Amino acid sequence: MNIGNFGINLNTKCEILIKGRPFKSNIQDVSEKFIFISIPVFNGNYANLIENEEIEVIYYDENNVYGFKSKVVGKKNEKIAMIAIEIPDEIKKVQRRNFFRIDLSVSVEYKKISSNLTNSELNKIIQDEKDFDKAIMVDLSGGGIRLRTKNDIEQNDLVIVKIPINGEKICMTCNCIRVIKDTVTKSNICGFSFYSAEDAQIDKIISYIFQLMRELRKKS
């Protein structure tokens, strides 16, 4: 297989799915038999991959997301530590584009809401723009968002988040799935999944993520 035809080149950014959790990595080297990736990291923690461990690799090109299954075959140390994985027999287009996420540091507005609001009540809250709190969006994916805030948010809280995308604000209803206390900054890092999102909204978010990734790739 000519993996270059599938967009696997040096410095290609990728996500390594380990037991369902997405770790960030990139392609460091490619040989006839192996692909070498940087040690995958998730929330500042490095993956402890062992020989023969099975993983799934997700990466993108200009317009598509691809994925393949592979196996860890060893390690390699040059300027940086690398993990050697098998070259796949098959690479497929991936429909689950919500795997892909991008790190950001953008101010957003959000507001807690109750779960029994009608659509008209929800629209009124959005249009009134009253009592929205400020937070920092730290990453964004097609499936959810992470926010940093000084305010208290608990698991299963529902919020409306106004996500700024190319001059407009996409209002997303989000469900809090985890909260991590940052003792250094005395803030909460809250992970949200999108709740009852429309396809058009998700498409805008995914297109925006791809736009930012293309811009980052041009700079690197």
C-alpha positions as CSV (number, residue, x, y, z in Angstrom):
1,M,0.0,0.0,0.0
2,N,1.3,3.4,-0.9
3,I,0.3,5.3,2.2
4,G,1.4,8.6,0.7
5,N,-1.7,8.3,-1.5
6,F,-3.8,8.4,1.7
7,G,-2.3,11.6,3.1
8,I,0.0,9.9,5.6
9,N,3.1,12.1,5.5
10,L,5.6,13.5,7.9
11,N,4.1,15.7,10.6
12,T,0.6,14.6,9.8
13,K,-1.5,15.2,12.9
14,C,-3.5,12.3,14.1
15,E,-5.6,10.9,17.0
16,I,-4.8,7.5,18.5
17,L,-7.8,5.8,20.0
18,I,-6.8,3.7,22.9
19,K,-9.7,1.9,24.6
20,G,-12.0,4.5,23.1
21,R,-10.1,7.5,24.4
22,P,-8.6,9.9,21.8
23,F,-4.9,10.7,22.3
24,K,-3.1,13.4,20.2
25,S,0.0,12.4,18.2
26,N,1.6,13.0,14.8
27,I,3.5,11.1,12.2
28,Q,7.3,11.4,12.8
29,D,8.7,8.9,10.2
30,V,7.6,6.2,7.7
31,S,9.5,3.2,6.6
32,E,8.6,0.3,4.3
33,K,7.2,-1.7,7.2
34,F,6.4,0.8,10.0
35,I,4.9,4.1,10.8
36,F,6.5,6.0,13.7
37,I,4.4,8.3,15.8
38,S,5.1,10.7,18.7
39,I,4.1,9.3,22.1
40,P,0.3,10.0,22.2
41,V,-0.9,12.4,24.9
42,F,-4.3,13.1,26.5
43,N,-4.9,16.0,28.9
44,G,-1.1,16.1,29.6
45,N,-0.8,12.4,30.3
46,Y,1.3,10.2,27.9
47,A,0.0,6.8,26.8
48,N,1.9,3.8,28.1
49,L,1.7,1.7,24.9
50,I,3.1,-1.8,25.1
51,E,4.2,-4.1,22.3
52,N,1.3,-5.9,20.4
53,E,-1.3,-3.5,21.8
54,E,-4.0,-2.7,19.2
55,I,-4.8,0.9,18.5
56,E,-6.9,2.9,16.0
57,V,-5.5,5.8,14.1
58,I,-7.6,8.8,12.9
59,Y,-6.2,11.5,10.7
60,Y,-7.4,14.0,8.1
61,D,-6.5,15.7,4.8
62,E,-8.0,18.7,3.2
63,N,-11.5,17.3,3.0
64,N,-11.8,13.9,4.6
65,V,-11.1,12.0,7.8
66,Y,-9.4,8.5,7.5
67,G,-8.9,5.7,10.0
68,F,-7.1,2.4,10.2
69,K,-6.3,-0.2,12.8
70,S,-2.8,-1.0,13.7
71,K,-0.6,-2.7,16.3
72,V,2.3,-1.4,18.4
73,V,5.6,-3.2,17.4
74,G,8.2,-1.2,19.5
75,K,9.8,2.1,20.3
76,K,12.5,4.3,18.7
77,N,14.5,7.1,20.2
78,E,16.2,9.7,18.0
79,K,15.7,13.4,18.8
80,I,12.4,12.4,20.4
81,A,10.8,9.2,21.6
82,M,8.6,7.5,19.0
83,I,6.3,4.5,18.9
84,A,6.5,2.1,15.9
85,I,3.2,0.8,14.6
86,E,2.4,-1.6,11.7
87,I,1.6,-0.2,8.3
88,P,-2.1,-1.0,7.8
89,D,-3.5,-3.4,5.2
90,E,-6.5,-1.1,4.7
91,I,-7.3,2.6,5.3
92,K,-10.9,3.7,5.3
93,K,-12.8,7.0,5.3
94,V,-14.2,7.7,8.7
95,Q,-17.8,9.0,9.1
96,R,-17.3,9.7,12.9
97,R,-15.8,13.1,12.3
98,N,-16.7,14.2,15.9
99,F,-13.5,12.4,17.0
100,F,-11.4,15.2,15.6
101,R,-10.9,18.2,17.9
102,I,-8.7,21.3,18.0
103,D,-7.2,23.2,20.9
104,L,-8.4,26.8,21.2
105,S,-8.3,29.7,23.6
106,V,-11.4,31.7,22.8
107,S,-13.8,33.6,25.0
108,V,-17.4,32.4,24.8
109,E,-20.7,33.0,26.6
110,Y,-22.7,30.4,28.3
111,K,-25.8,30.0,30.5
112,K,-27.2,27.2,32.6
113,I,-30.7,26.1,31.6
114,S,-33.2,23.6,32.9
115,S,-34.0,20.4,31.0
116,N,-37.7,21.1,30.6
117,L,-37.6,24.2,28.5
118,T,-39.8,24.4,25.4
119,N,-38.2,25.5,22.1
120,S,-39.9,28.9,22.4
121,E,-38.5,29.4,25.9
122,L,-35.1,28.4,24.7
123,N,-35.2,30.8,21.8
124,K,-36.3,33.6,24.1
125,I,-33.2,33.0,26.4
126,I,-30.9,33.1,23.4
127,Q,-32.5,36.3,22.0
128,D,-32.6,38.1,25.3
129,E,-28.9,37.6,25.9
130,K,-29.3,38.2,29.6
131,D,-27.3,36.7,32.4
132,F,-24.8,34.9,30.2
133,D,-21.5,34.1,31.9
134,K,-18.0,34.2,30.4
135,A,-15.8,31.2,29.9
136,I,-12.8,30.2,27.8
137,M,-13.3,27.5,25.2
138,V,-10.2,25.3,25.4
139,D,-11.1,22.8,22.7
140,L,-13.8,22.0,20.2
141,S,-14.9,18.9,18.3
142,G,-17.8,17.8,16.2
143,G,-19.2,16.1,19.3
144,G,-18.6,18.6,22.1
145,I,-16.6,21.3,23.7
146,R,-14.5,22.0,26.8
147,L,-14.7,25.2,28.8
148,R,-12.7,26.7,31.5
149,T,-14.7,28.7,34.0
150,K,-14.4,30.0,37.6
151,N,-18.1,29.2,38.1
152,D,-19.4,26.0,39.6
153,I,-20.7,23.5,37.0
154,E,-21.7,20.0,37.9
155,Q,-22.0,16.8,35.8
156,N,-25.3,16.6,33.9
157,D,-25.8,20.3,34.0
158,L,-27.3,21.7,30.7
159,V,-26.0,25.0,29.3
160,I,-26.3,27.1,26.2
161,V,-22.9,28.0,24.7
162,K,-22.5,30.7,22.0
163,I,-19.6,29.5,19.9
164,P,-18.1,32.2,17.6
165,I,-17.5,30.9,14.1
166,N,-16.5,33.1,11.2
167,G,-18.4,36.2,12.4
168,E,-21.5,34.4,13.7
169,K,-22.4,32.8,17.0
170,I,-23.6,29.2,16.9
171,C,-25.8,28.5,19.9
172,M,-25.4,25.0,21.1
173,T,-27.2,23.2,23.9
174,C,-24.6,21.1,25.8
175,N,-24.7,18.5,28.5
176,C,-21.8,18.5,31.1
177,I,-20.2,15.0,31.1
178,R,-17.2,15.7,33.3
179,V,-15.6,18.4,35.5
180,I,-11.9,18.6,36.4
181,K,-10.8,21.0,39.2
182,D,-7.7,22.9,38.3
183,T,-6.1,23.7,41.6
184,V,-3.4,25.9,40.0
185,T,-5.8,28.4,38.3
186,K,-8.6,27.6,40.8
187,S,-11.0,27.1,37.9
188,N,-13.1,24.2,36.5
189,I,-12.4,22.5,33.2
190,C,-15.8,21.2,32.0
191,G,-16.3,18.7,29.2
192,F,-19.6,19.0,27.4
193,S,-21.3,16.9,24.7
194,F,-23.6,18.5,22.3
195,Y,-27.3,17.9,23.2
196,S,-30.0,17.6,20.5
197,A,-27.8,19.4,18.0
198,E,-29.0,19.9,14.4
199,D,-27.0,18.5,11.5
200,A,-26.5,22.0,10.0
201,Q,-24.9,23.2,13.3
202,I,-22.5,20.2,13.5
203,D,-21.5,20.7,9.8
204,K,-20.6,24.3,10.5
205,I,-18.5,23.3,13.5
206,I,-16.7,20.5,11.6
207,S,-16.0,22.8,8.6
208,Y,-14.6,25.4,11.0
209,I,-12.4,22.8,12.7
210,F,-11.0,21.7,9.3
211,Q,-10.5,25.4,8.3
212,L,-8.4,26.0,11.5
213,M,-6.4,22.7,11.0
214,R,-5.6,23.8,7.4
215,E,-4.4,27.1,8.7
216,L,-2.2,25.5,11.3
217,R,-0.7,23.1,8.8
218,K,0.3,26.0,6.5
219,K,2.1,27.6,9.4
220,S,4.0,24.4,10.5
